[in-house]
Amino acid sequence: MTTYLQSWMSKHTFIGTRDHPLYRMSVFEVTNEKLASVNRISERSYFNTSVELRQTTKTLVTMKKELDSIFRRIRSLKSAVASQYPEACSQALEQLHSEATLQDED
C-alpha cells in the first residue's frame, strides 16, 4: 500500500502539501504585521488630530466670548448715544436705510 501511495503521489507534491499550512501562516503573519502598522499610524494620526481639534475648539470658544463681549459693549454704547442724541441717531438710521435700499436695487 505504501508503494502504491508513493507512486501515486510524488515527493514534491507531498512536500508542497505539507508546507502549505506553513506558507499560509507566514502570509497571515505578514498581513497581521501590516495591519498592526496601519493601526499604529492611524492611532498617532487620530491622537494628533484630536489634540489639534481641542486647541482649535478652545480658541473658537474664547473668540466667541470676546465677540459677545464686544457686541454687548457696542449695543450699550449705541443705546447711550441714542438716549443722548435721539435726533442725530434717527437721522443716521434713516440714512443707512436709504443707502441699503439703493444697494439692494442695484
Residue pairs with C-beta under 8 A, 6 or more apart in sequence:
81 89
82 89
